[in-house]
Amino acid sequence: MPSLDEAVVLVTGANGGIGTHFVHQALARGAAKVYATARAPRTWDDERIVPLTLDITDADSIAAAVAAAPDVTMLINNAGALPPSASLLDVTEADIRANLETNFFGPVFLARAFAPVLTAKPQSVLVDVHSVASWYGFGGTYSAGKAALWSATNSLRLELAPRGVHVTGVHMGYVDTRMAAHTDGPKLQPADLATLVYDAVEAGEYEVIGDELTAQVKAALSGPVEALYPELRDPKAPLVAVEE
């Protein structure tokens, strides 16, 4: 089974609420080093944490990160972004392309770039952070990008498994971070999500279902479309109305 003990972890979006907990919990579980990446990395108070500049939408930045971190054994694709609007019709073409660059192309190209690094080491791990939006189209471009990343994760899992790399995909609803500040609904705590992810990785699991909402949406995918989206028949129906 994969282990965090003596692992070298690279976390994208490390400045954010979830990313920060990925960094600290990796060390608490025995990681030897964590590359904490961001477009503008911050300073950390632990010499085991290496701040690293990384723009996942820029090919040169990705190449520089691979060169700077050749000892990585676990890559966590955590960075993400919300578009200005959840509407595919109202948002601009530039915003659609920019959001897909961050939520789909960036994680995929980063995984491709680090694949030789990961496959060269035993028990390496790739973690892709998706969302319930991978399966539920309430987020416009965000949902589209996360759905595409989910599909890509499945493909990467099949390609990397024979090369010794374990791939775990993460799905969850709202997490109590700045990105979800606009909603008042139930929110998963970032620390709890990081714990779920690392527990799953060390148990050799392929998928993390972070909360009950996500479990319900996944179960509903096998049913008719109008059951998952009751507003198609009743405009007054709640946006999310998934029965157990």
C-alpha positions in Angstrom: 0.0 0.0 0.0 1.2 3.6 -0.6 2.5 5.3 2.5 3.2 8.9 3.6 6.2 7.7 5.5 9.3 9.4 4.0 7.2 10.5 1.0 8.0 13.6 -0.9 4.8 15.4 -1.7 4.0 18.2 -4.1 0.8 20.1 -3.5 -0.7 22.5 -6.0 -2.7 25.4 -4.6 -0.9 25.0 -1.3 -1.8 28.5 -0.2 -5.5 27.7 0.0 -7.5 26.2 2.8 -7.5 22.6 1.5 -3.9 22.9 0.2 -2.6 24.1 3.6 -4.0 21.0 5.3 -2.6 18.7 2.7 0.8 20.2 3.4 0.6 20.0 7.2 -1.0 16.6 7.4 1.5 15.0 5.0 4.3 16.0 7.4 2.3 14.8 10.4 2.0 11.4 8.7 5.7 11.1 8.2 6.4 12.8 4.8 10.1 13.8 4.5 9.4 16.9 2.4 6.5 18.8 0.9 6.7 21.1 -2.1 4.1 23.8 -1.4 3.3 25.3 -4.8 1.4 28.4 -5.8 1.7 31.1 -8.4 2.9 33.3 -5.5 4.2 30.9 -2.8 4.2 32.0 0.8 6.8 31.4 3.4 6.4 28.5 5.8 7.8 27.9 9.3 9.1 24.4 8.7 12.3 23.6 6.8 10.7 20.4 5.4 8.3 22.6 3.4 9.7 23.9 0.2 7.9 26.9 -1.3 7.8 26.5 -5.1 6.5 28.8 -7.8 4.1 27.0 -10.1 1.5 28.2 -12.6 -0.3 25.1 -13.7 -1.6 26.9 -16.8 2.0 27.6 -18.1 4.1 25.0 -19.8 7.4 26.6 -18.9 6.4 26.8 -15.2 5.4 23.2 -15.2 8.7 22.2 -16.7 10.6 24.3 -14.1 8.7 22.6 -11.3 9.6 19.1 -12.6 13.3 20.2 -12.8 13.1 21.6 -9.3 11.3 18.7 -7.7 12.8 15.5 -9.2 12.3 13.5 -6.0 8.5 13.8 -5.8 6.7 10.5 -4.9 3.2 12.0 -4.4 1.6 14.6 -6.6 -1.6 16.2 -5.4 -3.5 18.2 -8.0 -5.5 20.4 -5.7 -5.4 23.8 -7.4 -8.7 25.0 -8.9 -10.7 28.1 -9.7 -14.3 29.2 -10.1 -15.6 31.0 -13.2 -17.3 34.4 -12.8 -20.7 32.8 -13.5 -22.2 29.4 -13.3 -23.9 30.0 -16.6 -22.4 28.6 -19.8 -24.5 31.0 -21.8 -23.7 34.2 -20.0 -20.0 33.7 -19.2 -17.5 34.9 -21.8 -15.6 32.7 -24.1 -12.3 33.8 -22.6 -13.6 32.9 -19.1 -14.6 29.4 -20.3 -11.1 28.8 -21.7 -9.3 30.2 -18.7 -11.3 28.1 -16.3 -10.7 24.9 -18.3 -7.0 25.8 -18.3 -7.0 25.7 -14.5 -9.4 22.9 -13.8 -8.7 20.5 -16.6 -5.6 21.2 -18.8 -3.4 22.3 -15.9 -3.8 19.1 -13.8 -3.6 16.8 -16.8 -0.4 18.4 -18.2 1.1 18.5 -14.7 0.4 14.8 -14.2 1.9 14.0 -17.7 5.0 16.1 -16.9 5.6 14.3 -13.5 4.7 10.9 -14.8 8.4 9.9 -15.5 9.3 11.1 -12.0 6.5 9.1 -10.3 7.0 6.0 -12.3 10.7 5.9 -11.5 9.9 5.4 -7.8 8.1 2.6 -5.9 4.6 3.2 -4.4 4.2 6.7 -6.0 0.8 8.4 -5.9 -1.2 10.8 -8.0 -4.2 12.5 -6.3 -6.7 14.5 -8.4 -9.2 16.7 -6.5 -12.5 16.7 -8.4 -15.8 17.8 -7.0 -19.4 16.6 -6.8 -19.6 19.0 -9.8 -17.9 16.2 -11.8 -21.2 14.4 -11.7 -23.7 17.3 -11.2 -23.9 20.1 -13.7 -24.7 23.1 -11.5 -21.5 24.9 -12.0 -21.4 25.6 -15.8 -17.8 25.7 -16.9 -16.6 24.5 -13.5 -18.7 21.4 -13.7 -17.6 20.8 -17.3 -13.9 21.1 -16.3 -14.2 18.8 -13.3 -16.1 16.2 -15.3 -13.4 16.3 -17.9 -10.7 15.9 -15.1 -12.6 13.0 -13.6 -12.6 11.2 -17.0 -8.9 12.0 -17.5 -8.1 10.7 -14.0 -9.8 7.4 -14.9 -7.6 7.2 -18.0 -4.4 8.1 -16.1 -5.3 5.5 -13.5 -5.4 2.8 -16.2 -2.1 3.9 -17.7 -0.2 4.5 -14.5 -1.3 1.4 -12.6 0.9 -1.0 -14.6 3.8 1.4 -14.0 3.4 1.3 -10.2 1.6 4.6 -9.6 -1.6 4.6 -7.5 -4.2 7.2 -8.6 -6.9 8.4 -6.2 -9.7 10.8 -7.3 -11.5 13.0 -4.8 -15.1 14.1 -5.0 -16.9 16.3 -2.4 -19.4 19.1 -2.1 -18.8 22.5 -0.6 -15.7 22.8 1.6 -15.4 25.6 4.1 -12.8 27.7 2.2 -12.7 31.1 0.6 -13.9 29.5 -2.7 -17.2 28.5 -1.0 -17.7 31.7 0.9 -20.7 32.6 -1.3 -22.9 29.7 0.0 -24.5 29.1 3.4 -25.1 25.4 2.9 -23.4 22.6 4.8 -19.6 22.6 4.3 -17.0 20.0 4.8 -14.0 21.2 6.9 -10.7 21.3 4.9 -8.8 19.4 7.6 -11.4 16.6 7.5 -11.2 16.4 3.7 -7.4 16.1 3.8 -7.7 13.4 6.4 -10.2 11.4 4.3 -7.8 11.7 1.3 -4.7 10.6 3.1 -6.6 7.7 4.8 -7.8 6.6 1.4 -4.4 6.8 -0.2 -2.8 4.7 2.6 -5.6 2.2 2.3 -5.0 1.8 -1.4 -8.4 3.2 -2.4 -9.1 4.7 -5.8 -11.8 7.2 -4.9 -12.8 9.5 -2.1 -16.5 10.4 -1.6 -16.2 13.3 0.8 -19.8 13.7 2.0 -23.4 12.4 1.9 -24.4 14.8 -0.9 -21.7 13.5 -3.2 -22.6 9.9 -2.4 -26.2 10.6 -3.3 -25.3 12.3 -6.6 -23.1 9.4 -7.6 -25.8 6.9 -6.8 -28.3 8.9 -8.9 -26.1 8.8 -12.0 -27.6 5.4 -12.9 -31.1 6.8 -12.9 -33.0 8.9 -15.4 -31.7 12.4 -16.0 -34.9 14.0 -14.8 -34.5 12.3 -11.4 -31.1 14.0 -10.9 -32.4 17.3 -12.2 -36.1 17.6 -11.1 -36.1 21.2 -12.1 -36.4 20.0 -15.7 -40.0 19.2 -14.9 -40.6 21.5 -12.0 -38.8 24.9 -12.2 -39.6 25.4 -8.5 -37.8 22.2 -7.4 -34.6 22.6 -5.3 -31.4 22.7 -7.3 -30.2 19.6 -5.6 -32.9 17.0 -4.8 -31.4 13.6 -4.8 -33.2 10.9 -2.9 -31.5 8.1 -1.0 
